[in-house]
C-alpha cells in the first residue's frame, strides 16, 4: 500500500517535521526552495501541502 504524500514547502520547526515523520502513515517530502512554477507542477503528486502563513 502506498502512503499518502505530504509536501512541506516552507521552513517549519524541526519539532513539526519530527511529528509528521514519526510513523504517522504519511510519506513526508521537504522541498523548501521550489520556484512557484515547480511547486505548481508537483502539487498533484501530493495529498497535502504544508506552508507557513
ChimeraX commands (.cxc) that place a marker at each C-alpha (Angstrom):
marker #1 position 0.00,0.00,0.00 radius 0.5
marker #1 position 1.33,3.43,-0.93 radius 0.5
marker #1 position 1.32,6.04,1.81 radius 0.5
marker #1 position -0.22,9.46,1.16 radius 0.5
marker #1 position 2.49,12.01,0.35 radius 0.5
marker #1 position 2.79,15.29,2.27 radius 0.5
marker #1 position 4.86,18.16,0.90 radius 0.5
marker #1 position 6.43,20.66,3.30 radius 0.5
marker #1 position 7.06,23.67,1.05 radius 0.5
marker #1 position 8.14,26.24,3.68 radius 0.5
marker #1 position 10.51,26.13,6.63 radius 0.5
marker #1 position 8.81,24.80,9.75 radius 0.5
marker #1 position 10.19,23.84,13.14 radius 0.5
marker #1 position 12.16,20.63,13.49 radius 0.5
marker #1 position 9.57,19.52,16.06 radius 0.5
marker #1 position 6.85,19.82,13.41 radius 0.5
marker #1 position 8.89,17.82,10.93 radius 0.5
marker #1 position 9.60,15.16,13.55 radius 0.5
marker #1 position 5.91,14.85,14.43 radius 0.5
marker #1 position 4.91,14.45,10.79 radius 0.5
marker #1 position 7.70,11.99,10.07 radius 0.5
marker #1 position 7.02,9.78,13.08 radius 0.5
marker #1 position 5.27,6.71,11.64 radius 0.5
marker #1 position 2.00,8.59,11.08 radius 0.5
marker #1 position 1.09,6.78,7.90 radius 0.5
marker #1 position 2.35,9.51,5.58 radius 0.5
marker #1 position 5.39,9.94,3.35 radius 0.5
marker #1 position 6.88,13.37,4.13 radius 0.5
marker #1 position 8.85,15.31,1.50 radius 0.5
marker #1 position 10.63,18.56,2.43 radius 0.5
marker #1 position 11.23,20.86,-0.55 radius 0.5
marker #1 position 11.55,24.45,0.61 radius 0.5
marker #1 position 13.37,26.09,-2.29 radius 0.5
marker #1 position 10.88,25.46,-5.10 radius 0.5
marker #1 position 10.04,28.09,-7.67 radius 0.5
marker #1 position 6.34,28.89,-7.98 radius 0.5
marker #1 position 6.26,27.13,-11.37 radius 0.5
marker #1 position 7.88,23.96,-9.99 radius 0.5
marker #1 position 5.54,23.96,-6.99 radius 0.5
marker #1 position 2.52,24.14,-9.28 radius 0.5
marker #1 position 3.99,21.31,-11.36 radius 0.5
marker #1 position 4.49,18.87,-8.47 radius 0.5
marker #1 position 1.49,19.64,-6.22 radius 0.5
marker #1 position -0.71,16.99,-7.91 radius 0.5
marker #1 position 1.68,14.29,-6.63 radius 0.5
marker #1 position 0.79,15.10,-3.01 radius 0.5
marker #1 position -2.24,14.53,-0.78 radius 0.5
marker #1 position -1.35,17.51,1.43 radius 0.5
marker #1 position 0.71,20.69,1.24 radius 0.5
marker #1 position 2.16,22.40,4.33 radius 0.5
marker #1 position 3.15,26.08,4.17 radius 0.5
marker #1 position 3.63,28.80,6.76 radius 0.5
marker #1 position 1.14,31.61,6.75 radius 0.5
marker link #1:1,2 radius 0.2
marker link #1:2,3 radius 0.2
marker link #1:3,4 radius 0.2
marker link #1:4,5 radius 0.2
marker link #1:5,6 radius 0.2
marker link #1:6,7 radius 0.2
marker link #1:7,8 radius 0.2
marker link #1:8,9 radius 0.2
marker link #1:9,10 radius 0.2
marker link #1:10,11 radius 0.2
marker link #1:11,12 radius 0.2
marker link #1:12,13 radius 0.2
marker link #1:13,14 radius 0.2
marker link #1:14,15 radius 0.2
marker link #1:15,16 radius 0.2
marker link #1:16,17 radius 0.2
marker link #1:17,18 radius 0.2
marker link #1:18,19 radius 0.2
marker link #1:19,20 radius 0.2
marker link #1:20,21 radius 0.2
marker link #1:21,22 radius 0.2
marker link #1:22,23 radius 0.2
marker link #1:23,24 radius 0.2
marker link #1:24,25 radius 0.2
marker link #1:25,26 radius 0.2
marker link #1:26,27 radius 0.2
marker link #1:27,28 radius 0.2
marker link #1:28,29 radius 0.2
marker link #1:29,30 radius 0.2
marker link #1:30,31 radius 0.2
marker link #1:31,32 radius 0.2
marker link #1:32,33 radius 0.2
marker link #1:33,34 radius 0.2
marker link #1:34,35 radius 0.2
marker link #1:35,36 radius 0.2
marker link #1:36,37 radius 0.2
marker link #1:37,38 radius 0.2
marker link #1:38,39 radius 0.2
marker link #1:39,40 radius 0.2
marker link #1:40,41 radius 0.2
marker link #1:41,42 radius 0.2
marker link #1:42,43 radius 0.2
marker link #1:43,44 radius 0.2
marker link #1:44,45 radius 0.2
marker link #1:45,46 radius 0.2
marker link #1:46,47 radius 0.2
marker link #1:47,48 radius 0.2
marker link #1:48,49 radius 0.2
marker link #1:49,50 radius 0.2
marker link #1:50,51 radius 0.2
marker link #1:51,52 radius 0.2
marker link #1:52,53 radius 0.2
view
